[in-house]
């Protein structure tokens, strides 16, 4: 495993841990605030799914796609941006209220979708 792969795994693991923690926080600290609780749960689900997707990218990169493939790296970075924008916005909405920058959650959602498209492109370009 290369150093770049290790960085992705570390980032994925830390995001997984945060997703679990936010789920616990939502269940206990936000029990009296159903809308905030729902935002935290949604953000945590997306964060966990994309933390696992980052692990998947490392596994696939080592097995089916030649190392350093641009589409694989792009997918990883798009997942990271999606976590920061989409999940971060929902966490912020639940704890501090609306953000001064509009459309951050939708931009994060688009980033997630484009990351999955980039992964599909990488798979189509993979060499046996």
Protein Blocks (a to p, Z undefined) as FASTA:
>chain_A
ZZklmmmmmmmmmmmmmmmmmmmmmmmmmmmmmklmmmmmmmmmmmmmmmmmmmmmmmmm
mmmgcghiaklmmmmmmmmmmmmmmmmmmmmmmmnopcfbghklmmmmmmmmmmmmmmmm
mmmmpcZZ
